[in-house]
Amino acid sequence: MKKLFLLFIALSQLTNTYASHLMGGEITWECIKSGPKYGHYVFQLKIYRDCQGIMLQGGPTLYLNTHNISSISSIAVHEYSVTDLSPNCNVLNGPNTQFSCGGSNIGYSGNGQGAVEEHIYRSDTIRIIGSPDVNGWHFTWSDCCRNNSVTNVSNPGSVGFTLRAVMYPFTDSLGTTYPNNDDCYDSSPKFYEKPRTILEVGNGYDSSVLTNGFTYSHNAFDSEQDSLSYE
């Protein structure tokens, strides 16, 4: 089964000006395949926050909006963890500052560009009635606003922020379409590598030298070992 997993940030201009803090994130889901909750999903929302901006809003429960699903309109996800992902710098052998968020979800507490928090929210087990059509089931989370480190968007602190993931149907060689019987079929791919917030100066590939600067792999993985395509 070839699985196309869509995950991106959509931007929309807003008329008001807000403090900024949002950097990126992802929406994923796990399909439970054994036990009393067989056929249920558990959804996960990850949000990356610039610690130099405001605190993440919304409290301990956020909501994924669903689209093209007649049986539900939203999925509640609950705060699971908050982790400081700020890079550990070598302050003894170089001029770099040790980055920190200065606490958990505290506004304007980061000490520089690179101080970043990962917020993870997870849903209770949920069964989704029906099967997606060719347009897929869409799951989104939106808030305002982008962080001020963005340089290719005018006034990023007033630009909306949306995460989206899409679950498409799968038809096997016998013509059976999944998910069916109101049971989940498989889990979404996940990125196992933590995001990098600081890149090396002058990174890029130079074929004339033995060593080069920044290289990165998202470590995308699918638990069912389906083929993956992402860019």
GUNU-816173 format. One line per 5 residues: their letters; for each residue y, x, z of N, C-alpha, C. Coordinates in Angstrom, 1 decimal, decimal comma, padded with zeros to 4 digits. Each point is the difference from the previous one (the first is absolute). Layout:
BEGIN
A = Y/X/Z/Y/X/Z/Y/X/Z | ...
***
This chain:
BEGIN
MKKLF = -001,2/000,8/000,0/001,2/-000,8/000,0/001,2/000,9/000,0 | 000,9/-000,2/-001,0/001,2/000,7/000,0/001,1/-000,8/000,8 | 000,7/000,6/000,9/000,9/-000,7/000,8/001,4/000,5/-000,2 | 000,9/-000,8/-000,3/001,4/000,4/-000,2/000,8/-000,5/001,2 | 000,5/000,9/000,7/000,7/-000,4/001,3/001,5/000,3/-000,2
LLFIA = 000,7/-001,1/000,1/001,5/000,1/-000,2/000,7/000,1/001,3 | 000,8/001,0/000,1/000,8/000,2/001,3/001,3/000,7/-000,4 | 001,1/-000,7/000,2/001,2/000,5/-000,3/001,1/-000,6/000,8 | 001,2/000,6/-000,1/001,2/-000,5/000,7/000,9/-000,6/-001,1 | 000,4/-001,3/000,2/000,9/-000,7/-000,9/001,4/000,0/000,7
LSQLT = 001,0/000,3/-000,8/001,4/000,0/000,6/000,8/-001,1/-000,6 | 000,8/-000,6/000,9/000,9/-001,1/-000,5/001,3/000,1/000,8 | 001,1/-000,1/-000,8/001,3/000,2/000,6/000,3/-001,2/000,9 | 000,5/000,3/001,2/000,5/-001,0/000,9/001,5/000,1/000,2 | 000,6/-001,1/000,4/001,5/000,0/000,0/000,5/000,6/001,3
NTYAS = -000,8/-000,1/001,1/000,5/000,5/001,3/-000,3/001,5/000,2 | 000,6/000,7/000,9/-000,3/001,4/000,3/-000,7/000,0/001,3 | -001,1/000,8/000,1/-000,9/000,1/001,1/-000,2/001,5/000,4 | -000,4/000,2/001,2/-000,4/001,4/000,3/-001,3/000,2/-000,7 | -000,4/001,2/-000,2/-001,2/000,3/-000,8/-001,0/000,8/000,7
HLMGG = -001,3/-000,2/-000,4/-001,1/000,6/000,7/-001,3/000,0/-000,8 | -000,2/-000,8/-001,0/-001,3/-000,1/-000,6/-000,2/001,0/-001,1 | -001,2/000,7/000,0/-000,3/001,1/-000,9/-001,2/-000,4/-000,9 | -001,0/-000,7/000,4/-001,1/-000,3/-000,8/-001,1/-000,7/000,8 | -001,2/-000,2/-000,6/-001,1/-000,6/000,7/-001,0/-000,5/-000,9
EITWE = -001,0/-000,8/000,5/-001,1/-000,5/-000,8/-000,7/-001,2/000,7 | -000,6/-000,8/-000,8/-000,8/-001,1/000,5/-001,4/000,1/-000,5 | -001,0/000,0/001,0/-001,4/000,1/-000,3/-000,8/-001,0/000,7 | -001,3/-000,1/-000,4/-000,8/-001,0/000,7/-001,4/000,5/000,1 | -000,8/-000,4/001,0/-001,4/000,4/000,2/-000,8/-001,3/-000,1
CIKSG = -001,1/000,1/-000,7/-000,9/-001,2/-000,1/-001,2/000,3/001,0 | -000,2/-001,0/000,9/-001,0/000,1/001,0/-001,4/-000,5/-000,6 | -001,0/000,9/000,0/-001,2/-000,3/-000,8/-001,2/-000,2/000,9 | 000,2/-000,1/001,3/-001,2/-000,2/000,9/000,6/-000,6/001,3 | -001,0/-000,6/000,8/000,4/-000,6/001,3/000,6/-001,4/-000,1
PKYGH = 000,4/-000,5/001,1/000,5/-001,4/000,1/001,3/-000,3/-000,8 | 000,7/001,1/-000,4/001,2/-000,2/-000,8/-000,2/000,4/-001,5 | -001,3/-000,1/-000,4/-000,3/000,3/-001,4/000,9/-000,8/-000,9 | 000,5/000,6/-001,1/000,8/-000,7/-000,9/001,5/-000,1/000,3 | 000,4/000,5/001,1/001,4/-000,1/000,4/000,7/001,3/-000,4
YVFQL = 001,3/-000,1/-000,1/000,9/001,2/-000,2/000,7/000,4/001,2 | 000,4/001,3/000,1/001,0/000,5/000,9/001,0/000,7/-000,8 | 001,3/-000,4/000,1/001,0/000,6/-000,8/000,8/001,0/000,8 | 000,5/001,0/-000,6/000,8/001,0/000,7/001,3/000,3/-000,8 | 001,1/000,1/000,8/001,3/000,3/-000,6/000,4/001,3/000,6
KIYRD = 000,4/001,0/-000,8/000,6/001,3/000,4/001,4/000,0/-000,4 | 000,9/000,4/000,9/001,4/000,1/-000,3/000,5/001,4/000,5 | 000,7/000,7/-000,9/000,6/001,3/000,3/001,5/-000,1/000,3 | 000,4/000,4/001,2/001,4/-000,2/000,4/000,7/001,3/000,1 | 001,2/000,1/-000,5/000,9/001,1/000,2/000,6/-000,1/001,4
CQGIM = -000,3/001,0/000,8/000,4/-000,1/001,4/001,5/000,2/000,2 | 000,7/000,4/-001,1/001,4/000,1/000,1/000,7/-001,3/-000,2 | -000,8/-001,1/-000,4/000,6/-001,3/-000,2/-000,3/-000,9/001,2 | 000,1/-001,3/-000,2/-000,2/-000,9/001,1/-001,5/-000,2/000,3 | -000,3/-000,6/001,1/-001,3/-000,2/000,4/-000,7/-001,1/-001,0
LQGGP = -001,3/000,0/000,0/-000,7/-001,0/-000,8/000,2/-001,3/000,6 | 000,4/-001,0/-000,8/000,2/-001,3/000,6/-001,2/-000,9/-000,1 | 000,0/-001,2/000,7/-001,0/-001,0/-000,2/-000,9/-000,1/001,2 | 000,0/000,9/001,0/-000,8/-000,1/001,2/-001,5/000,3/-000,3 | -000,9/-000,4/000,9/-001,4/000,4/000,0/-000,8/-000,7/-001,1
TLYLN = 000,5/-001,0/-000,6/-000,7/-000,7/-001,1/000,9/-000,1/-001,2 | -000,5/000,4/-001,2/000,6/-000,2/-001,3/-000,8/-000,9/-000,8 | 000,5/-000,3/-001,2/-000,8/-001,0/-000,8/000,0/000,5/-001,5 | -001,2/000,1/-000,5/-000,2/000,2/-001,5/000,1/-001,3/-000,7 | 000,9/-000,1/-001,0/000,1/-001,2/-000,8/-001,1/000,0/-001,1
THNIS = -000,7/-001,1/-000,2/-001,0/-000,1/-001,1/000,6/-000,8/-001,1 | -000,5/000,4/-001,2/000,4/-000,6/-001,3/-001,2/-000,4/-000,8 | 000,1/-001,1/-000,6/-001,1/-000,5/-000,9/-001,3/-000,3/000,8 | 000,2/-000,3/001,3/-001,2/-000,4/000,8/000,4/-001,4/000,6 | -000,8/-001,0/-000,4/000,4/-001,3/000,4/-000,4/-000,3/001,5
SISSI = -001,0/000,7/000,5/-000,5/-000,3/001,4/000,9/000,6/001,1 | 000,8/001,0/-000,2/000,8/000,6/001,0/001,3/000,5/-000,6 | 001,1/000,1/000,8/001,3/000,4/-000,5/000,4/001,3/000,7 | -000,6/000,4/001,1/000,3/001,3/000,7/-001,2/000,4/000,8 | 000,1/001,3/000,4/-001,1/000,6/000,9/000,8/000,8/001,1
AVHEY = -000,3/-000,4/001,2/000,6/000,7/001,1/-000,7/001,4/000,2 | 000,8/001,0/000,2/-000,5/001,4/000,3/000,7/000,4/001,3 | -000,8/000,7/000,9/000,5/000,3/001,3/000,1/001,5/000,2 | 000,9/000,4/000,8/000,3/001,5/000,2/-001,3/000,6/000,5 | -000,4/001,1/-000,7/-001,2/000,7/000,4/000,3/001,4/000,5
SVTDL = 000,9/000,7/-000,6/000,4/001,4/000,4/001,3/000,4/-000,6 | 000,7/000,9/000,7/001,2/000,6/-000,5/-000,2/001,5/000,2 | 000,1/000,8/-001,1/-000,3/001,4/000,1/001,2/000,8/-000,6 | 000,4/001,0/000,7/001,1/001,0/-000,5/-000,7/000,9/-001,0 | 000,4/-000,1/-001,3/-000,5/000,8/-001,1/000,9/001,2/-000,3
SPNCN = 001,0/000,3/000,8/000,9/001,1/-000,3/-000,8/001,3/000,0 | 000,4/000,8/-001,0/-000,8/001,3/-000,2/000,3/001,0/001,1 | -001,1/000,7/000,3/000,1/001,1/001,0/000,5/001,3/-000,7 | 001,2/000,4/000,4/000,5/001,2/-000,7/-000,1/001,3/000,9 | -000,1/001,1/-000,7/-000,1/001,3/000,7/001,4/000,5/000,4
VLNGP = 000,4/-000,3/001,2/001,3/000,3/000,5/000,2/001,5/000,4 | -001,2/000,7/000,2/000,1/001,4/000,4/000,2/000,9/-001,2 | -000,7/-000,2/-001,1/000,0/000,9/-001,1/000,9/-000,5/-001,2 | 000,8/-001,0/000,3/000,9/-000,6/-001,1/001,1/-000,8/000,6 | 001,0/-000,4/-000,8/001,2/-000,7/000,4/-000,2/-001,5/000,1
NTQFS = -001,2/-000,5/-000,2/-000,2/-001,4/-000,1/000,1/-000,7/001,4 | 000,5/-001,2/000,0/000,1/-000,8/001,2/-001,3/-000,8/000,2 | -000,4/-000,1/001,3/-001,1/-000,8/000,3/000,4/-001,5/000,0 | -000,6/-000,7/-000,9/000,4/-001,4/-000,2/-000,7/-000,9/001,0 | 000,7/-001,1/000,3/-000,6/-001,0/001,0/000,7/-001,3/-000,2
CGGSN = -000,7/-001,1/000,3/000,6/-001,3/000,0/000,7/-000,3/001,4 | -000,3/000,8/001,0/000,7/-000,2/001,3/-000,5/-001,2/000,8 | -001,2/-000,5/-000,3/-000,5/-001,2/000,7/-000,6/-000,9/-001,0 | -000,5/-001,1/000,5/-000,7/-001,0/-000,9/000,9/-001,1/-000,4 | 000,3/-000,1/-001,3/000,8/-001,1/-000,6/001,4/-000,1/000,7
IGYSG = 000,7/001,1/000,1/001,3/000,0/000,6/001,0/000,3/-001,1 | 001,0/-000,8/-000,1/001,0/000,1/-001,1/000,8/001,2/000,1 | 000,2/000,7/-001,2/000,9/001,2/-000,1/-000,4/001,1/000,9 | -001,3/000,1/000,2/-000,5/001,1/001,0/-000,5/001,2/-000,7 | -000,2/000,0/-001,4/-000,6/001,1/-000,7/001,1/001,1/000,0
NGQGA = -000,5/001,3/000,0/000,9/001,1/000,0/000,1/000,7/-001,4 | -000,3/-000,7/-001,0/000,2/000,6/-001,4/-000,8/-000,7/-001,0 | 000,3/000,2/-001,3/-000,8/-000,6/-001,1/-001,4/000,6/000,0 | -001,0/-000,8/000,2/-001,4/000,5/000,2/-000,6/-000,6/001,3 | 000,9/-000,5/000,8/-000,5/-000,7/001,2/-000,4/-001,4/-000,3
VEEHI = -001,3/-000,3/000,0/-000,6/-001,2/-000,6/-001,0/-000,6/000,9 | 000,0/-001,4/000,2/-001,1/-000,7/000,7/-000,9/-000,8/-000,9 | -001,2/-000,1/000,4/-001,0/-000,8/-000,7/-000,3/-001,2/000,9 | 000,3/-001,2/-000,5/-000,3/-001,3/000,8/-001,2/-000,7/-000,7 | -001,0/-000,2/000,8/-001,2/-000,7/-000,6/-000,2/-001,4/000,7
YRSDT = -000,2/-001,0/-000,8/-000,2/-001,3/000,4/-001,3/-000,5/-000,6 | -000,8/-000,8/000,8/-001,3/-000,5/-000,5/-000,1/-001,5/000,4 | -000,7/-000,7/-000,9/-000,2/-001,4/000,2/-001,3/-000,3/000,8 | -000,1/-001,2/000,5/-001,3/-000,4/000,5/-000,9/-000,2/-001,2 | -001,3/-000,3/000,3/-000,9/-000,3/-001,2/000,4/-001,3/-000,6
IRIIG = 000,0/000,0/-001,3/000,5/-001,2/-000,7/-000,9/-000,3/-001,2 | -000,4/-001,2/-000,2/-000,7/-000,4/-001,2/000,9/-000,7/-001,0 | 000,0/000,4/-001,2/000,9/-000,6/-001,1/-000,8/-000,9/-000,8 | 000,4/-001,2/-000,1/-000,8/-001,0/-000,7/000,4/000,1/-001,5 | -001,1/000,0/-000,9/000,2/000,0/-001,4/-000,2/001,3/-000,6
SPDVN = 000,3/000,2/-001,3/-000,1/001,2/-000,7/001,3/000,2/-000,8 | 000,4/001,3/-000,2/001,2/000,3/-000,7/-000,2/-000,3/-001,5 | 001,1/-000,5/-000,7/-000,1/-000,1/-001,5/000,3/001,3/-000,6 | 000,2/000,0/-001,3/000,3/001,2/-000,7/001,2/000,7/000,4 | 001,0/-000,7/000,6/001,2/000,6/000,4/-000,1/000,6/001,4
GWHFT = -001,1/-000,2/000,7/-000,3/000,6/001,3/000,7/-000,6/001,1 | -000,4/000,3/001,2/000,7/-000,4/001,3/001,0/001,1/000,3 | 001,2/-000,3/000,3/001,0/001,0/000,3/000,4/-000,1/001,5 | 000,2/001,1/000,6/000,3/000,1/001,4/001,3/000,9/000,1 | 001,1/-000,5/000,6/001,2/000,8/000,1/000,6/000,0/001,4
WSDCC = 000,8/001,0/000,3/000,8/000,0/001,2/001,4/000,6/-000,4 | 001,0/-000,7/000,4/001,4/000,3/-000,3/000,9/000,2/001,2 | 000,9/000,9/-000,2/001,0/000,1/001,1/001,2/000,8/-000,6 | 001,0/000,2/000,7/001,1/000,8/-000,4/000,2/001,1/001,1 | 000,2/001,2/-000,4/000,5/000,6/-001,2/-000,6/001,4/-000,2
RNNSV = 000,3/000,5/-001,2/-000,5/001,4/-000,3/000,8/001,0/000,8 | -000,6/001,2/000,2/000,6/001,0/000,8/001,1/000,8/-000,8 | 000,9/000,6/000,6/001,1/000,6/-000,7/-000,3/001,3/-000,6 | -001,3/000,5/000,1/-000,4/001,2/-000,7/-000,2/-000,2/-001,5 | -000,1/-001,3/-000,4/-000,2/-000,3/-001,4/001,3/000,4/-000,8
TNVSN = -000,2/000,7/-001,1/001,1/000,5/-000,8/000,1/-000,6/-001,3 | -001,0/-000,8/-000,5/000,0/-000,5/-001,3/000,3/-001,5/000,0 | 000,4/-000,6/001,2/000,4/-001,4/000,1/001,4/000,0/000,7 | 000,9/-000,8/-000,6/001,3/-000,1/000,6/000,0/-000,8/001,2 | 000,6/000,5/001,1/000,1/-000,6/001,3/-001,4/-000,5/000,5
PGSVG = -001,0/000,9/000,2/-001,3/-000,4/000,4/-000,1/-000,8/001,3 | 001,0/000,1/000,9/000,0/-000,7/001,2/000,2/-001,5/-000,1 | 000,3/-000,4/-001,3/000,2/-001,5/-000,2/-001,0/-000,5/-001,1 | -001,1/000,8/-000,2/-001,0/-000,3/-001,0/-001,2/-000,5/000,6 | -000,5/-001,2/-000,4/-001,2/-000,6/000,5/-001,3/000,8/-000,2
FTLRA = -001,0/-000,3/000,7/-001,2/000,9/000,0/-001,2/-001,0/000,0 | -001,0/000,2/-000,9/-001,2/-000,9/000,0/-001,2/000,9/-000,3 | -001,0/-000,2/000,8/-001,4/000,5/-000,3/-000,8/-001,1/-000,6 | -000,9/000,4/-001,0/-000,8/-001,0/-000,6/-001,4/000,6/-000,3 | -001,0/-000,8/000,2/-001,4/000,4/-000,4/-000,6/-001,2/-000,7
VMYPF = -000,9/000,2/-000,9/-000,6/-001,1/-000,8/-001,5/000,1/000,0 | -000,7/-001,1/000,3/-001,4/-000,1/000,0/-000,4/-000,8/-001,3 | -000,7/000,7/-000,9/-000,5/-000,7/-001,2/-001,4/-000,4/000,1 | -000,4/-001,0/-000,8/-001,4/-000,4/000,0/-000,9/001,0/-000,8 | -001,3/000,0/000,3/-000,9/000,8/-000,7/-001,2/-000,8/-000,6
TDSLG = -000,3/000,1/-001,3/-001,1/-000,7/-000,6/-001,1/000,9/-000,3 | -001,2/-000,2/000,5/-001,1/001,0/-000,3/-000,6/-000,4/-001,3 | -001,1/000,8/-000,3/-000,6/-000,1/-001,3/-000,7/-001,4/-000,2 | -000,3/-000,7/001,0/-000,6/-001,3/-000,1/001,0/-001,1/000,0 | 001,2/000,3/000,0/001,1/-001,0/-000,1/000,4/-000,6/001,3
TTYPN = -000,4/000,6/001,1/000,4/-000,5/001,4/001,3/000,7/000,4 | 000,9/-000,8/000,4/001,3/000,5/000,4/000,1/000,1/001,5 | 000,5/001,1/000,5/000,2/000,3/001,4/001,5/000,3/000,3 | 000,4/-000,3/001,2/-000,7/-000,6/001,1/-000,3/-001,5/-000,2 | -001,1/-000,5/000,5/-000,4/-001,4/-000,1/-000,6/-000,5/001,3
NDDCY = -000,3/-001,3/000,0/-000,5/-000,6/001,2/000,8/000,2/001,3 | 001,3/000,3/-000,3/001,0/000,2/001,1/-000,3/001,2/000,8 | -000,8/000,9/-000,5/-000,3/001,3/000,7/000,7/001,1/-000,7 | 000,5/001,0/000,7/000,5/001,2/-000,6/-001,0/000,7/-000,8 | 000,4/000,9/-000,9/-001,0/000,7/-000,9/000,1/001,5/000,3
DSSPK = 001,1/000,6/000,0/000,1/001,4/000,4/001,4/000,4/000,6 | 000,1/001,2/000,4/001,2/000,5/000,7/000,9/000,6/-001,0 | 001,3/000,1/000,3/000,9/000,7/-000,9/-000,1/001,5/000,2 | 000,4/000,7/-001,0/000,1/001,5/000,2/001,0/000,3/001,1 | -000,1/001,2/000,5/001,0/000,5/001,0/000,4/001,4/-000,3
FYEKP = 001,2/000,4/000,4/000,5/001,3/-000,1/-000,2/000,7/001,4 | -000,8/001,0/000,0/-000,4/000,7/001,3/000,9/001,1/000,3 | 000,8/000,5/-000,9/001,0/001,1/000,3/001,3/-000,6/000,6 | 000,4/000,6/001,1/001,3/-000,4/000,5/001,2/000,5/-000,9 | 001,0/-000,8/-000,1/001,1/000,4/-000,9/000,7/001,2/000,4
RTILE = 000,5/000,8/-000,9/000,8/001,2/000,3/001,4/-000,4/000,0 | 000,8/000,4/001,0/001,4/-000,3/000,1/000,9/001,2/-000,4 | -000,6/001,2/000,0/000,8/001,2/-000,3/-000,8/000,8/-001,1 | 000,7/000,4/-001,0/-000,5/000,7/-001,1/000,5/001,5/000,0 | -000,8/000,9/-000,5/000,5/001,4/000,0/001,1/000,2/-001,0
VGNGY = 000,9/000,9/000,3/001,1/000,3/-000,9/-000,5/000,6/-001,3 | 000,5/-000,4/-001,1/-000,4/000,5/-001,3/-001,4/-000,3/-000,4 | -000,5/-001,2/000,5/-001,4/-000,3/-000,3/-000,1/-000,4/-001,5 | -001,2/000,1/-000,5/-000,2/-000,2/-001,5/-001,0/001,0/-000,5 | -000,5/-000,2/-001,2/-001,1/000,9/-000,5/000,6/001,1/-000,9
DSSVL = -000,4/001,2/000,2/000,4/001,1/-000,8/-001,3/000,8/-000,4 | -000,4/-000,1/-001,2/-001,2/000,7/-000,4/000,0/001,5/000,1 | 001,2/000,6/000,1/000,0/001,4/000,1/-000,2/000,6/001,3 | -000,1/-000,8/001,1/-000,2/000,5/001,3/-001,3/-000,5/000,6 | -000,5/000,7/001,0/-001,3/-000,3/000,6/000,1/-001,2/000,9
TNGFT = 001,1/-000,1/000,7/000,2/-001,1/000,9/001,1/-000,9/-000,4 | -000,1/-001,3/000,3/001,1/-000,9/-000,3/000,4/-000,8/001,2 | 000,9/-000,9/-000,2/000,6/-000,8/001,1/-000,9/-001,2/000,3 | 000,7/-001,1/000,1/-000,6/-001,2/000,5/-001,1/-000,6/-000,9 | -001,1/-000,3/000,7/-001,1/-000,7/-000,7/-000,4/-001,1/001,0
YSHNA = -000,5/-001,1/-000,5/-000,2/-001,2/000,8/-001,1/-000,9/-000,6 | -000,9/-000,5/000,8/-001,0/-001,0/-000,4/000,1/-001,1/001,0 | 000,0/-001,3/-000,6/000,1/-001,1/000,9/-001,4/-000,3/000,6 | -001,1/000,7/-000,4/-001,3/-000,3/000,5/-000,4/-001,4/-000,1 | 000,2/-000,6/-001,1/-000,4/-001,4/-000,2/-001,5/-000,1/000,0
FDSEQ = -000,5/-001,1/000,8/-001,4/-000,1/000,2/-000,4/-001,5/000,0 | -001,1/-000,3/-000,6/-000,5/-001,4/000,0/-001,4/000,0/000,6 | -000,1/-000,8/001,1/-001,3/000,0/000,8/-001,2/-000,5/-000,8 | 000,2/-000,8/-001,1/-001,1/-000,4/-000,9/-000,2/000,9/-001,1 | 000,8/001,1/000,0/-000,1/001,1/-001,1/000,3/-000,6/-001,4
DSLSY = 000,9/-001,0/000,0/000,4/-000,4/-001,3/001,0/001,0/-000,7 | 000,1/000,0/-001,3/000,9/000,9/-000,6/001,5/-000,4/000,3 | 000,8/001,0/000,1/001,4/-000,2/000,4/000,9/000,5/-001,1 | 001,1/-000,7/-000,2/001,1/000,5/-000,9/001,3/-000,3/000,7 | 000,8/001,1/000,2/001,3/-000,2/000,7/001,0/001,0/-000,5
E = 001,3/-000,3/000,1/001,0/000,9/-000,5/001,3/-000,2/000,8
***
